[in-house]
Amino acid sequence: MDGGGGRRVLAVGAGLAGLAAAQRLRGHGSLRLLEAAARAGGRVCTRPFASGLVELGAHWIHGPSPGNPVFRLATGYGLLGPEAALEENQQVQVEGHLQLPSVTYGSSGRTLCPQAVSEAHDLFDRLLASTRTFQGAEELPAPSVGQYLRAEIAQRIPALGGGKEDARRLQLAILATCLKLECCISGTHSMDLVALEPFGEYVSLPGLDCTFPGGYSSLPDHMLSDLPEGTILLNKAVRTIRWKGSFREEGDSTRDFPVQVECEDGDAFLADHVIVTVPLGFLKEHHQDFFQPPLPERKTEAIRRLGFGTNNKILLEFEQPFWEPQQQFLEVVWEDESPLEEPSTDLEASWFKKLIGFVVLQPPEQHGHVLCGFIAGKESEYMETLSDTEVLSTMTRVLRTLTGNPCLPAPRSMLRSQWHSAPYTRGSYSYLAVGSSGEDIDVLAQPLPEDPADPRPLQLLFAGEATHRTFYSTTHGALLSGWREAERLNHFFEDKPGSLFGSQAGK
């Protein structure tokens, strides 16, 4: 694959960013993708469950419209259903929130009044929209999105529920669920951790969120099949990336390489350029040892400041549905909660209260009767430490409480994600934490060495969702970041043809 003295490029990680880079780089010397896991796709992970396929990772194309590269690519591969192609669906503005026919269960074992639910949601949506207006503001009403929202809710307490105490308490409980949903969307433990000022930088694309009929993994599978055979090496965990070096292959004294990538299994690969696409969660934990010499302080500070949290799924299969056929989302409200009170820190006793509810997987003819629950933060990470039996029995107890039916049959099977425990991921996706800004994302994305006059530039390039300033946390952000770094190298190769060939390398 090398073609003799051609430029050698390695990509570390074969998620969407690594695969996207490989897609755009073909034709320039040799390219190898090193993937730690036994499969490509990264945080896109489709599994068989019940009578169909389920997503343990990325679930929807957020904003499936012509401006979304994942949508365009999936459409080109013929992977989407007919609804996704409807122009009116591509123009809907959902702002990252699902618009599903829903029912709301309260912890008292009853379904809650739809009017009370929609009143609380409408208020929350208005307040949330106002959080996006502080971008570039000199003075902020609060450092975090959560603190701002809670202060705004507190001001409105007298008017909540028409001034009636019971109705007010119910409104507060529903607002607490709204905040938990935002934790899932932002991939954070608490909205108090999410910075207010840059919150409006994130861009939501138009389009009614859609899924892949053949599973989200059909996208990375098609991308992989486009690459020459042998491009990807699976089960190739990287231990150390040595850069700013001068490495030679045994028996070849004519050429040296600035980068050597050492794997856990003892294999080593030499390269002119390495595109690092590992998740921010992995970088937070390992950057000190992963790079030799260590990364510059500006970059390590950006890694430290940016947020990276966990959003997990709990999938439950039922013999028969206890929900109505038209209901596609079962929302969960704990009626004794309020966003103005500190949540319990006793994870063992109350982790399940962080669950926002369950999406009904559609259509049942394809999936069976399957609910997909979402849970974020420390409670989600605690859930990962429990056994399947413990999670299943807790879910059964919770659903019996919510429905008011102590005889509700237990789910017949369960599957869950465990993204925090995944050693090469360590969470779900990134967010702008208090103390960080969009500039940190740009710093993370900057190639190394920093000196533009360095005779061996672009030794390390960085891609992945956490390196995209306006689409962080999304699959389209990951895809675009991979294309961006590939194009950076393509332009470099075109501007300096032959500069990395033969013995001139590093001279």
N, C-alpha and C positions, 0 to 999 in steps of 0.2 A: 504493500500500500504506500510505501514511502517514496518511491520514485527516486531513490538515490539520495541526493543532497537537498531534497525539498524541505520546506518549512514544516516543522512538526508541531501540531497543536493537540493538546489534551483538554478534554472537558471532564471535570470531576462532578459526578452526579448526572444521572440520566432521567431526571424529571422533565417537565415541559420546557424549562429554560435550557437544559443541556441538549435536549433533542432539537429544540428550535435553533440553537447555535449550530448544531451539526447540519441541519437542513440548509442553512444559508452558507456554510463554509465549504461545501463540497467543491472539489476542483483545486483547492490550494494545498499542495503537498499532502501530508498524511494527517488523518484525524483519528483519535481514539477517544471513546467515552468510557470512563471508569465508573462503575456503579457498585456501591457497597451491598445493595440488596440482591435478591435472587430474581428480581423483575425490574423492568423499566417503569417509568410513570411517576415515581416519587409520591407526592401527596394526592395523586389521582390513583385510586385503588378500588377497582370493581371486584366484587366477590359474588359467587352463587349463594343464595339464601332462600329458604322456603321454595316457591316454585319459579323464582326468577332471579334477577341480578340486583344487587344493592351496591350503593356507594359508601365505602368507609371513609373516603376523603372527599374531594371536591364533588359537589352534588349537582349544581345547576350551572348553566352558562348565564352569568349575570349580565343582563343587557345584550340579548342576542339580536344584533342589528348590524348593518354593514360596517359600522365603525369598530366592531369588535373582531379582532383577528382570530379568536378561537371559533367564533361563529362562522367567519369566512372560510377558515380551514376545514371545519367540520362539514360545512355545506359542500365544499369542493370534494371532500371524500365521500359525500352521500350518507352521512352518519345521522342526520336529524330527521325528525318526523315532519309531516305536512304542515302542522300548526306553526312550526318555527318559520316557515317560508311566508306565512301570511303577512302582508305589509302592515295591516292594522296592529298586529301583535308586535311588530318591530318598532312601532312608534309609541307604545305605552311607556309612561314614566313611572317606574316603581321605586326608584331611589333605594335600591338594595333591600326592599321589604316585600315579602311575598303577599300577593293579594289572593288569598284562598278562602272559599266558603268555610266558616269555622263555627265551632261551638266552644263555649268556655265553661270548664268545670271548676267549681269551688271546693275548697277542702271540707266544707260542711256536707258534701255529698249531693250537691244539686247543680244543675246547670244555671249559670248566672243570667240575669236579665240582659238581653242583647242591647237594649238602649243604654243601660249603665256601662256596659263594656265599650260600646262605640263612643260614648261621651269621654271616657277616660282615654281611649286611644286617640281620639281627635285632639284632645288637649296635649297629650304627649307628642303627637306628630307636629303640632304647631311649635311646641317648645324645642323639639329636636331640630326643626328647620331653622329656628333662630340661632342655634349653636354654630351654624355655618357662616354667620355674618361677622365673626370676630377676626377673620383672617387679616393680618397686617395691623390690627388695632394696637395702639400704644398702651392703652390701659384695658385690663381685663376685669370683668366682674368676679372671676374665679379662675384658678389655674387649670381646673379639669372640667371636662364635659359633665361628669357626675355631680360635682359640687354646684355647678351652675344650674343644672336641671333641678336639683333638690331645693336650691334656694328659690327658684321660680315656683316650684310646687308649693313650698311653704307659704309664699306670699298669697297663694290662691286658696288656702285652706278654708277660710270663712265661706267662700262661695261654692266649694265642692259639694256635690250631692244635694244641691238646693238648700244647703244649710242644715240638713237633717243629719244627726250624728251617725246613724247606721249606714245611711247612703254615703256619707263622707268617708267612713272607714272602708267601705267597699271600693270606692274610687281610689283610695290610697293603695289598697291591696292590688288592684289591677295595674296601677302605675308602677308598683314594685315589679310586677311581671314584665311590663314594658322595658324597664331598665335591664332586667335579666336577658331579654331578647337582644338588646343592644350589646350586651357582653358577648353573646354568641356571634353577632355580626362582626364586632370588632376583634373577636378572639382574645378577650381580656378577662381577668378575674373580676374587675370592678371598673365602672366608667369613671371612678375617681382617679384611675391610673392613666386615663386617656387625655392628652393635652387639648385644651379648648381652642387656642389660637389657630393651630394649623388644621383643625378638624375639617374645615371647609375645602382643603386642598384636594381631598379624595374626590374623584370624579365618578359618578354613576352614569353608565351608558343607558340609552333608551332601549326598550324591548321587554317583553314579558318573559321572565326567566324560564328557561326550558331545560329539559334533561336529554340524555342520549338514550334512545330506545335500546341500543345494543350495549349500553354501559359506557361510562366516561372513558374507561381504559381503551375503548376502541380508537380514541384519538391518538394517544401515544403509540398504540400498536401500529396504526397506519403510518405515523411519522417514522417509526423504527423500520418498518418494512421498505420505506423509500431509501434507506441508507445502504451503502455497500455492505455485503456480508462481512462479518468480522470487525465492524466498526465499534461495537459495544462489547465490553467485558463485564459480565455480571459477577457478583460475589467478590468484587475487587475493592475492598475497603481501603481507603488511603489513610496512612498513618501520619506522614509528614510531607510537606511541600517545601523543598529547599530551593530558594531563588537567589538571585544576585550571585550565582556561583559560576564555576567553569567546570563542566562535567564532560567526560569523553567516554565513548563506548570502547569496550575492550577490543583491541585490534584496529582501532581507527584513531590515529593521532592527528588527522587532518582537520577535524571539526570538533568544536566544543559547543555545549549547550548551556544556557544560563539557568535552566531549571531541571531539577530531578525530583520526581514524584515517587515516594516510597510507599509501598502497600503493606498492609498488616501481614500478608502471607510471605513477605520477603522479596517479592518482585519489585523492580524499579524501572521507571520509564523516564527517558530524557526528552526534553521539549524546549522549543523556542518560546512557546506561549501556552499558558494554562488558563482555561476559563473555569473559575470556581463558582459552582452553582449550588453549593450546599445550603440548607436552610439556616436562617439567622439563629434559630435555637441551638443548632450544632455549633455555630461560630461562637456564640456567647459562652458555651461550655468549654470549647477546645482551641480557640484561636491562639492561645499562648504557645501550645505545643505543636499545633497543626502547621504553623509557618515558621521556617527558620531561614534567615533571621526573622524575629517577630515583626508583625505589621507596624507601620508608623502609628504614633500616638493618636493622630487625628482620626485614623480609621478605627482603632480599638475603642476610642471614646464614643464614636458613632455607634459601634456594635453594642457598647454598654448602655447607651442612652435609649436607643430604640426599644420598643416593646415587642414581646413575642409571647403569646399565650396559647391556651389550649381550648379547643371546642371539640367535644366528642359526640358520637352518636350511640344510641342504644336502640337496636332493632328488635322488635318483638313480633313473632308470628302467632296468629290466633286461628283456632279451628273455625270459629265463626266471628263475624264482627259484632261488637256491642255498640258501634256507632251507626249513624244513618248513612245511606249511600251517598247523599249529597255532601256530607261533611268531609272536608279534606285536611282540616287542621283542628286538633283538639288542644285548646289552650288550657293551661293550668294556673289557677290562682289560689295562693294560700291566704285565706281571708283574715288571718291575724297579722299579716305583714304590712309594713309601710316603708316607703323609700326614705322616710325621715328618721327611721330607727336603724341602729346598727344591726346587720344580720348576724346570726349566731356563728361563732367560730368553732363550735363543736361539730366537726365534720362527720364524725361517726354517727351522731344522733340526727343530723339534719342535711346531709349532703344532697339528698334527693330533692330538696326544696329548690335547688338551683335550676332544676329541669324546667324548661319554658313550655313544654308541651310536645305533641307528637304530630308529625306530618303523616297523613295516610298515603302510602305509596300507590300510585295510579298507573295503569288500571289494575283492579284486583284479578282480572282474568290472566294477567301476565305475572303478577307478583304473589298472588295469594292475598290473605288478609294480614297485611304487615303495617305496623306503626314504626315510625322513625323518630325517636326522641332526641332532643338536642340539649346539651348541658356544657357550660363553660367554666373556666377558672379552677380554683383550688379544689372545689367540690368535684369537678370533672376529673382532676388528677387523683383525688382520693378514690373515686370510683374505679380507676384503673388498678388499684391495689387490691380490690376485693375479688373474690372468686366469682365465676359465672353463676353459681348457685346463689350466692349472697345477692348479687345484682338482680337476678331473676325474681327471687322471693321479695325483695324490696319493691320492685316494679309492680308485682302482683298486689302487694299490700297498698301501695300508692293508688293504683287504679281502682281497687275496691273502695278505698276511702273516697276518691273523687266521684265515683259513680253512685255511691251510697248502696252498692250491692255487695254484701259480704260473701256472696256465693259466686261472684264473677269468676269464671274458669281462668286458671293461670295460663299464660302464653305457652304454646307447645314448644317453642324454641326461641333462642336469643342469640344475637351477635352484636358485638360492640367494637368501637374503635378504641385504640389506646395510644394516641399520638404523643403524649408526653413521655411514655415509657419507651417509645421507638428510639433506639440509640443514635440513629443518624438524622433524626428530625427534632426531637425534644420539644414537641408542641405542634401547633397548627399553622398559625400565620402571624404576620407582623402588624403592629399598630404604632401610631405616634404617641409615645408615652409622655407624661408630664416631664418637662426638662429637655425634650427632644424637639426637632423641627424637621421640615422637609429637606433642609440642608444636610442633615445627617444621612438621609437616604442617598442624596447626591454624592456625599463623601464616601459612603459604602460602595457606591457604583464606580468610583474612580479607579482606573487601572494603576498598576505599579510597575516600575518605579515612578515616583511623583515627578522627578526631574524630566522635563520634556526633552532636554538635550542629552539624556542618557544614551550611550551608543547602542544599548540593547533594550529598546522600549517595549512596552506591553508584555512584560513577562507574566504578570498576573492580571487577569481581567475578572470582573465580578458580575454575575447575573443571578436572577431569582426574583420572586415577587417582592422581597424586601428591598430591592434596588430600583423599584419603579416609583417615581415620586407621586404620581396621581392614581395609579392602579395597584398600589401595594395590597397584599392579601388576596389577590385574585389570580386565576389561571391565565387571564389575558395579560395581566402584568408580567407574569413569569415568561410567557411566550414572547412578548415584545422585548423583554430584557435580553433574552437569548439571541434574538435577531439583532438587537442593538450591538451586542458585543461581537457578533459574527461580522456585521458590517464595519465595525471599527477596525477589525483585522483585515477585512477585504480592502478597505480604503488604504490601509497601511501597505499591504502587499502591492496594490496597484501603483501607489506613489513611489515605492522603493523596490521596483522589481529586481530580484536577484540579491538584495542586500543581506539576506540571511543564508545564502548558499555557501557551501564549501567552507574553506578555512577562514573566510572573512568574518564568520560569526564571532562577535565579541571582540573584534580587533579595533 
